[in-house]
Structure formats: C-alpha cells, structure tokens
Amino acid sequence: MDELLELVLNAHGGIDRWKEISRFRVNCSIGGAIWTLKGKPGLLDDIVLSGETRVQRLLIEPFPAPDRFATWEPRRQTIATAEGVLVEERDDPASVFAGQTRESLWDDLQVAYFVGEANWNYFVAPFVFARPDFEVAEGERWSENGETWRTLVVTYPDQIIAHTKTQTYYFGDDGLLRRLDYSVDILGGGPAAHYPSAYKEFDGIMVPTRRDVYVRNPDGSPKRDSLSIGIDVTQVSFD
C-alpha cells in the first residue's frame, strides 16, 4: 500500500475498523449559492442521508417534501411517498445532464443525483481508495494557510460514479483531509476547491462536520467571494 495512503487511512480510523462497516447515516444541511442558481434554494435543509459503503446507493429524506424520500443509484433514481408509493423515477439519470452548464436549472431528481453522487463519495473516502480498482499516486506538495500539505492523486475506476475521474486530495501532517480538487462533470466541468474541516469522531471514524466548496481559479486558489456549496453535519453513525 502507498505510504501516504496508509497514513491517511490510519488517521481517519483505520482500514480494519472500516471493514466492519457496511452503512452510514448522516444528519446534515446542504446550502450555498449553487442551489439558488439551480432554482432550488432551501431544498436540502435538515435532511438525512443513508448510504451503503460497498455499493453506490443512497437514500435522502425528507426530499423533496416532508412526506417524500428519494433514492439514488448510478443507473436509477426514485422519489416515493413516506409509505413507499412511487411518485417519480428516472433510469440512466446521468444522461439528462448532457449539454448543461453551471447556470442550467435542475429538477428534483437532478438535485438528488448530485447529492447522492457527491455525498456517497465524500463519506466513503479515503477508505475506498484502498480498493484494488483505484489508482493512487503521491503528487507535488502544496502550501496554503501556513501549512504544507501532501497530495494524493486518485483515479477512480469506471464503475464508480464520481464528480470526475481524477481528483487531487490534500492532507495535513496529521493525515486528515484539508482540501479536495476536482471538476464537476455534470456542471459542465467547472473546477472546484473543496475544504473539509471541524473533524469529529463518530463510531471510530473521523468525519469533517463542515465542508466549504468554492470555484477554483486557474492558479489553484479558491474564489472565496461566493460559497458554492456548504455542508453542515450534525450527527453521523456507522454500522
């Protein structure tokens, strides 16, 4: 195993603990300028995300109304009533993003797709990188906020849906994630700089309880005049 990856896995709780886990549940609110741009402000306040760690599958509730919930998988999405009555469904959901830009409006299923794809990856990282179908390589060091961070360039396998195929993760001396760079394919490839912070331990796993995402400038700096996405986490459980 890559030496940096081993350091990172241990810092976040250890691969042995992660192997005992098959599910996660997260209470959070997701805000930021992107939701107004997409015509969906306030839609993701006080939601619960329930996901599986080995399969890309996530449930979002309540969504998009108090008596509804959404399910996300890469190839199929649904919205149903609290009683389980199907309201909407969409097969091959990624296809509806073709030709869209950051300014394109989204429907409820598109919001759920973005939330599912993004947050599934956030809550299984960095442990998923230990899978044999992921490629990891240490990159150049990066200085920011008076610290120098080591970087891990991660290439995702084709069968894992993510913001984009190759992403760069930045880690502090303690092995915890400080920053994440990617482009968002379903937003027309817009570059982002993503900052996790306020770590807490939940069931033996270190989790950032705040995430701030900004547009990334060509020189790598974040465009801090507007917060694209902000995620506040209040409770997490793993089992």
N, C-alpha and C positions, 0 to 999 in steps of 0.2 A: 504494500500500500504506500502511496505517496506520503512523504514525511509530513508535509503541511496538512494534508487531508487527515492524517491520523491525529495531529494536534487539534485540529478543528473538531473532529468527531468527539474526542475526549472532553473538550471544553463545553460542548453542548449537551453532554450527558452520557456519552459513550455508546458505541455500537451494540454492546451486549444488552444494555437497557432498551435500546431502540428495537432490537429483535423481539423483545417481549410485547411490543405494542402493535396493535392492528387497527386502532381507531383513534380519532381525536375529535374533540368538541370545543368550540371557541365561541365565547360571547364577545361581540365587538360592535363598533360603529365604523362605517367607512364613508368619509366625506372628501371634500376637495373640489377644485374648480371644474374637474372633468365632468362631474355629474350635472352641473348646470349647463355646460356645453352640450351634453348629450340629451338635455331636456328631462332629466330625472333627479332634480335636487331633493335631498332628504329621504330618498327611497331606501337607503341602506343604514338608517339609524337603528340601533338596538336590534341587531339580528344575531342568529346563532348559525354557525357553520359546523356541520357534522360530516366528517370525511373518513375514508379508509386510507391506510398508509401504503398499501401494496398495489392498489388499483386506483386509477383516476376516477373517483366517484365522490360527489359532494352533494349535500342537502343544505338548502338555505331556507330558514324560517324565522319569522313570518316574511313572506315575499310572494307577490308584490303588494299584498294587503294583509291585514291581521288574520284573516281566515284562509290564507293560502300558503303554500310552500312550493319551492322549485327544486328540481333535481338536475344535476349536471353530470354528464359523461361526455367524452370527446365526440362520440357519434350520435348521441341522443340527449335531448333535454325535455323536461316536462314542467308544467305548472298544474297543481292539483289543489282541491279544497282540503281543509283540515280532516275531512272524512275520507280522503283518498280518491275523490271523484276527479277524473282528468278534465282539465279546463283547456290547456294548450299543450302541444307537443311539436318538436322540430327534430327531424333527422338531418344528419350532416350539417350541424349548426354552424361550423366554421365557414361554410360556403357563402353565407349571407353577408359576410364582411368584405367580400371581394369588391375592390374599387372604392372602398370607403376611406375617408380621411379622418383626422382628429376632429373636424367640425361636423361630421355626419351625425345626425340624430340616431338614437338607438331605441328599439322596442324593449319590453321587459325581458324577453328571452335573450336578447343580446347582452343586456346588463348582467343577467345570471351567468351567461357564458364567460364573460370577462371575470366576474367574481369567482366563479368556480375554477377556471384555469389558473388564475393568478394565485389564489389563496391555497389551493391544493399544493402547488409547488412551494409556496412560502413555508408551509407547516411541515413538509417532509424534508426540506433542506436543513442541514447539509447531509443528512444520513443517506438520502437517496443516491448521492454521488459515489457511495461505496459499491453500488451495483456494478457488475462486470460490463454492462452495456453502456455505461457512462465513460467518457474520456475526460481526464483531468490533467492539467499541467500547470506548474507554477509559472507565473508571469513576472513582469517587472514590478518592483516596489513602487509605492505611491505615497507621497507626503501630503497630508491635509490635517487641518486643525491641530498643528503642532505635533502630530504623530506620523510615523512611517508605517504603512500597512503592507503586509504581504498579500499577493493576489493569486487567486486560483482561477484559471480559465477553464470553464466547464462546457463541454459539448454534449448536448442531450441526444439520446437515441431517437430515431424516427418515430418510435411507438409512444414516446412521451410528448404530449402536447404542452408547450410552454410559450412564454412571450416570444422567444426567438431561439434558434438552435444553439448559438454560442453566447455565453454570458460570462461576465467577469465579477468575481466575488472578492471583496477586500476584508482582511482580517487583522485585528489588533494583536499585540503581543500575548494577550490572554486567550487567543484563539476564537474569540467571538466575532461575529459578522458586524462590520462597521458600515459597509456600503455594498451596493449591488448595481452593476451597469448592464443595461440591456436595451434593445429596441423592441417596440411593441408592434408585431406584425399586423395585428388586426386594427391598429390605429395608423396604418399607412407607413409603419416602420419608424415612428418617432422615437428618438433617443431619450432615455430616462436615466436619472441618477437617484437611487433608492437608498434611504438611510434608516436602518433599524436601530432602536435604542430602548432604554429603560427595561433592561432584561430582568426577568423574574424566573424562578424555578417552579415548574409545575410537574408533579409526578416524576421528578428526577430529570426533566428535560428543561434546558434553558431556552426561554422564549422572549423575544422582544415584544414589549407591550405597546410600543409606538413605532409606526413606520411613516416616514415622510418621503414622498416621491415628487421630483421636480423634472422639468425638461432639462436635458443635458446640453450644454453649449459645445461648440466644436473643439474647444480647448480642454474639455473634460470637466469643467466647473458646472455646478448646478445653477439654473436660472431661478434664484430664490425669490423673485418678485411675485411669484404665484405658485401656491402649493397645488400641484395637480391632483394628488391623492394623499389623504391622511387616514391611517388606520389606528384606532384606539382599541386595545384588547383589555377586557376587564377580568376574564376568567378563562382558563384552559384546563381540560382534562385529557389524559391519555390512558387508554386501557387496551 
